[in-house]
Amino acid sequence: MALKDMGEYQVKSLQKEPNLMVFVSTHGEGDPPFAAEELHEFVHSKRAPKLQGVKFAVCSLGDSSYLHFCKTGKDFDMKFEELGGVRFCDRADFDLDFEEVADEWINQALTKFGSLNGHATHQVTIADKKTEAKAIIAYDKKNPFKANVLDKVLLNGRGSSKETLHVELSLEESGLSYEPGDALGIFSSNSDRLVEEVLEVTGFDKSVNINHNNSTVSIVDALKNHYELTLLNREVLARYAKFAESAELNSLLSDSARLKEYLYGRDVADMVKEFPVKLDPQQFVDLLRKLPPRLYSISSSLNANPNEVHLTVGVVRYHQDGRKKEGVCSTFCRIA
């Protein structure tokens, strides 16, 4: 059993593999990441080998805010089957918050994979590994570091219609490090204006509480800090459609071209306004996607700036259907 980087894998070795497990992400509108491009092209070419009897499983990572969610993983999964492979575990498609649901699939898949390769079948203790890791790394996605803003510089000249910020954050006492090419995840909050707009179109009372991760929080806190409001995706729209019982919405969901056009630039307030339905606050938030961190390419070097990380952030603002809209994290960085 060997773990190999897809970018370094010799594609012609594929026909010699008795068993395969593939972990792959998807970029943009369904494109394979750079490291997976060669293998993806190879298995879809006339040179692709027969994989008769090869046992395989695919774990696909993606972002459901994109229409072609986990497409690269789906491509590999379908192609391996077409070439004669046999799944030993159903494909898993994981969204940005995959940590909460991945353990069961990983345990099942790795245990089966070990059996196929002649290793003793055993339960893989993913949770224990996470506990060990947390003893070494204090800060991660579930326990983010609260960084102080050292400086913000507007990079655009006077009169420019764009607003691009150079943001400097302190990593002092975090123990965090990075390398060229890394990205930094920032947890942000929805704007007060957007929260007010959602409350207005839903008619929810601000004093109402809901259950979030087994804790009681106000509907205002939930909408501001815990749920995605600025981006709509197909999954949220499909869950909402089950309550809306709208022929127009169902028709939209069945037409990929129209759906892509509809989703562009629209947010949760638009969805409720255009397809009104009466839900209680708990039902409503249960339909939504949790607010994920936004990733920004790092613009600095630890060698030049010890204990600091710098970002270049383009502030997103636009108008649509008479409403002023803003990027959730770029606006957050502007006012932080």
C-alpha positions in Angstrom: 0.0 0.0 0.0 1.6 3.3 -1.1 0.5 6.9 -0.9 1.4 8.9 -4.0 1.0 12.5 -5.0 -1.2 12.6 -8.2 1.1 15.3 -9.7 4.1 12.9 -9.4 2.3 9.8 -10.4 3.4 8.0 -13.6 0.1 7.7 -15.4 1.1 4.6 -17.4 1.5 2.7 -14.1 -2.3 2.9 -13.7 -2.8 -0.5 -15.5 -0.5 -2.2 -13.0 -2.5 -1.1 -9.9 -4.6 -3.9 -8.4 -6.5 -1.5 -6.2 -7.0 2.2 -6.1 -8.1 4.9 -3.7 -8.3 8.4 -5.2 -8.6 11.7 -3.2 -9.1 14.7 -5.5 -10.6 18.2 -5.3 -12.3 20.3 -8.0 -11.3 23.8 -9.1 -13.5 26.5 -10.4 -16.3 25.4 -12.7 -15.6 21.7 -12.6 -11.9 21.7 -13.6 -9.3 19.3 -12.2 -6.6 20.8 -10.0 -3.2 21.3 -11.6 -1.7 18.1 -10.0 -4.6 16.0 -11.3 -4.7 17.3 -14.9 -2.4 14.7 -16.5 -4.1 11.7 -14.9 -7.6 13.2 -15.7 -6.7 13.7 -19.3 -5.0 10.3 -19.6 -8.0 8.3 -18.3 -10.3 10.2 -20.7 -8.1 9.6 -23.7 -7.8 6.7 -26.2 -4.7 5.6 -24.4 -6.6 4.8 -21.1 -5.9 1.2 -20.1 -8.6 -1.4 -19.3 -9.1 -1.6 -15.5 -10.9 -4.9 -15.6 -11.4 -6.2 -12.1 -9.5 -3.3 -10.4 -11.1 -2.4 -7.1 -11.4 1.4 -6.6 -12.9 4.1 -4.4 -13.0 7.9 -4.9 -13.2 10.6 -2.3 -14.1 13.9 -4.0 -13.6 17.3 -2.3 -15.4 20.5 -3.5 -17.3 23.6 -2.7 -21.1 23.3 -3.2 -21.3 27.1 -3.9 -20.1 26.1 -7.4 -22.6 24.5 -9.8 -20.3 21.6 -10.8 -19.7 20.4 -7.3 -17.0 17.7 -6.9 -17.0 17.2 -10.7 -13.4 16.0 -11.0 -14.1 13.2 -8.5 -17.3 12.3 -10.3 -15.3 12.2 -13.6 -12.7 9.7 -12.2 -15.4 7.6 -10.5 -17.4 7.2 -13.7 -14.4 6.7 -15.9 -12.9 4.0 -13.7 -16.2 2.1 -13.9 -16.3 2.5 -17.7 -12.8 1.1 -18.0 -13.8 -2.0 -16.1 -13.1 -1.1 -12.5 -15.3 -2.2 -9.6 -16.1 0.0 -6.7 -15.2 -1.4 -3.3 -16.8 1.7 -1.7 -19.3 4.2 -3.0 -17.9 7.6 -3.9 -18.0 10.3 -1.2 -18.6 14.0 -2.2 -17.5 16.2 0.6 -18.2 20.0 1.0 -16.0 22.5 2.8 -17.2 21.3 6.2 -16.3 17.7 5.5 -14.6 17.1 8.8 -18.0 16.5 10.5 -19.0 13.7 8.1 -15.7 12.3 6.7 -14.6 10.0 9.6 -17.2 7.3 8.9 -16.4 7.1 5.2 -12.7 7.2 5.7 -12.9 4.4 8.3 -15.0 2.2 6.1 -12.9 2.8 2.9 -9.5 2.4 4.5 -10.5 -0.7 6.3 -11.8 -2.3 3.1 -8.7 -1.1 1.2 -6.5 -2.7 3.8 -8.3 -6.0 3.4 -8.0 -5.9 -0.4 -4.2 -5.4 0.0 -3.8 -8.3 2.4 -3.6 -6.2 5.6 -5.5 -7.1 8.7 -8.9 -5.5 8.9 -9.2 -3.0 11.6 -10.9 0.2 12.6 -9.0 3.3 11.6 -9.0 5.6 14.6 -9.3 9.0 12.8 -10.5 10.7 16.0 -7.4 9.6 17.9 -5.1 11.0 15.2 -6.9 14.4 15.3 -6.5 14.4 19.1 -2.8 13.8 18.7 -2.5 16.5 16.1 -4.3 19.1 18.3 -1.7 18.5 21.0 0.9 19.7 18.5 -1.1 22.3 16.5 -3.2 24.5 18.8 -5.0 26.3 16.0 -6.9 24.9 13.1 -10.3 25.2 11.2 -12.3 24.3 14.3 -10.1 26.4 16.6 -9.0 29.4 14.6 -6.4 31.8 15.7 -7.7 35.4 16.5 -5.1 37.5 14.7 -4.6 41.2 15.3 -4.7 43.5 12.3 -1.4 45.3 12.1 -2.1 47.4 9.1 -4.4 48.0 6.2 -3.3 49.9 3.1 -5.5 51.0 0.2 -3.5 50.1 -3.0 -5.7 52.0 -5.5 -5.2 55.5 -6.5 -7.6 58.4 -6.1 -10.6 58.1 -8.3 -10.3 54.4 -8.9 -13.6 52.4 -9.0 -11.8 49.5 -7.4 -10.8 49.0 -3.8 -7.9 46.7 -3.2 -6.4 46.3 0.3 -3.0 45.2 1.5 -3.8 43.6 4.9 -1.1 42.7 7.5 -2.0 40.3 10.3 0.0 39.2 13.4 0.8 35.5 14.0 2.6 36.3 17.2 2.3 33.4 19.7 0.2 31.3 17.3 2.8 28.8 16.3 1.5 29.0 12.8 3.8 28.9 9.8 3.3 28.9 6.0 5.2 28.5 2.7 5.0 30.1 -0.7 1.8 29.1 -2.4 -0.2 28.6 0.8 -3.6 30.2 1.4 -5.0 31.6 4.6 -8.6 30.9 5.6 -10.5 33.8 7.2 -13.7 33.3 9.2 -15.9 36.4 8.7 -19.4 37.5 9.5 -22.3 38.6 7.3 -23.1 42.3 7.2 -25.7 43.7 9.5 -27.6 45.0 6.5 -27.8 41.6 4.8 -29.0 40.1 8.1 -31.7 42.7 8.4 -32.8 42.1 4.8 -33.1 38.3 5.5 -35.1 39.0 8.7 -37.4 41.4 6.7 -38.2 39.0 3.9 -38.7 36.0 6.3 -40.6 38.0 8.9 -38.7 36.4 11.7 -38.8 38.0 15.2 -35.3 39.1 16.3 -35.9 37.7 19.8 -36.4 34.1 18.5 -33.7 31.5 19.4 -32.7 28.5 17.4 -30.5 25.4 18.0 -27.1 25.5 16.4 -24.6 22.7 17.0 -26.5 21.7 20.2 -26.4 25.3 21.5 -29.1 27.9 21.8 -28.3 31.1 19.9 -30.5 34.0 18.7 -31.7 34.0 15.1 -29.7 37.3 14.6 -26.5 35.6 15.9 -27.1 32.5 13.7 -27.6 34.5 10.5 -24.7 36.9 11.2 -22.1 34.4 12.3 -23.0 30.9 11.4 -24.8 30.5 8.1 -24.0 31.4 4.5 -26.2 34.2 3.2 -24.3 35.9 0.4 -24.0 32.8 -1.9 -26.7 30.5 -3.2 -26.0 27.0 -4.4 -28.0 24.3 -6.0 -28.2 22.2 -2.8 -29.7 25.0 -0.7 -32.2 25.9 -3.5 -33.2 22.2 -3.9 -33.8 21.9 -0.1 -35.9 25.1 -0.1 -37.9 23.9 -3.2 -39.3 21.0 -1.2 -41.1 23.5 1.0 -41.8 26.1 -1.7 -43.7 23.7 -4.0 -43.1 26.1 -6.8 -43.3 24.8 -10.4 -41.1 27.7 -11.5 -38.4 26.8 -9.0 -38.6 23.1 -9.8 -38.2 24.0 -13.5 -35.2 26.2 -12.8 -33.5 23.3 -10.9 -34.0 21.0 -13.8 -32.3 23.3 -16.3 -28.5 23.7 -15.6 -28.0 26.6 -18.0 -30.8 28.7 -16.5 -29.8 27.6 -12.9 -26.3 28.8 -13.4 -27.5 32.2 -14.7 -30.0 32.5 -11.8 -27.5 31.7 -9.1 -24.9 34.2 -10.3 -24.9 37.1 -7.8 -28.0 36.1 -6.0 -28.2 35.5 -2.2 -30.5 34.0 0.4 -32.7 37.1 0.6 -33.3 36.9 -3.1 -34.4 33.3 -2.9 -37.0 34.0 -0.1 -38.3 37.1 -1.9 -38.7 35.5 -5.3 -40.1 32.2 -3.9 -41.8 33.0 -0.7 -42.7 30.2 1.7 -43.7 30.2 5.4 -41.0 28.4 7.5 -40.2 28.7 11.2 -36.7 30.0 12.0 -35.3 26.5 12.8 -36.6 25.0 9.6 -35.1 27.9 7.7 -31.5 27.8 9.1 -31.5 24.0 8.7 -31.8 24.5 5.0 -28.8 26.8 4.8 -25.1 26.1 4.4 -22.8 26.8 7.3 -20.6 29.9 6.7 -17.2 28.6 5.5 -13.9 30.4 5.8 -12.8 32.3 2.7 -9.3 31.4 1.4 -6.8 34.1 0.3 -3.4 33.5 -1.3 -0.7 34.7 1.0 1.3 37.7 -0.3 4.2 37.6 2.2 7.2 35.6 3.3 8.0 34.5 6.8 11.7 35.1 6.1 11.0 38.8 5.3 8.1 39.2 7.8 8.5 36.9 10.9 5.3 36.3 12.8 3.2 38.1 10.2 1.0 37.1 7.3 0.0 39.6 4.5 -2.9 39.4 2.1 -4.1 41.2 -0.9 -7.9 41.6 -0.8 -10.1 43.0 -3.6 -13.3 44.4 -2.0 -16.4 43.0 -3.8 -19.3 45.4 -4.3 -22.1 45.4 -6.9 -25.7 46.2 -7.5 -28.3 43.7 -8.6 -32.0 44.2 -9.0 -31.9 47.4 -7.1 -30.0 45.9 -4.1 -26.5 46.8 -3.0 -24.4 43.6 -2.4 -21.0 43.0 -1.0 -18.6 40.1 -0.6 -18.8 38.7 2.9 -15.1 38.4 3.7 -13.7 41.2 1.6 -16.1 43.6 3.3 -15.3 42.1 6.6 -11.5 42.7 6.0 -12.3 46.3 5.1 -14.0 47.1 8.4 -12.1 44.8 10.7 
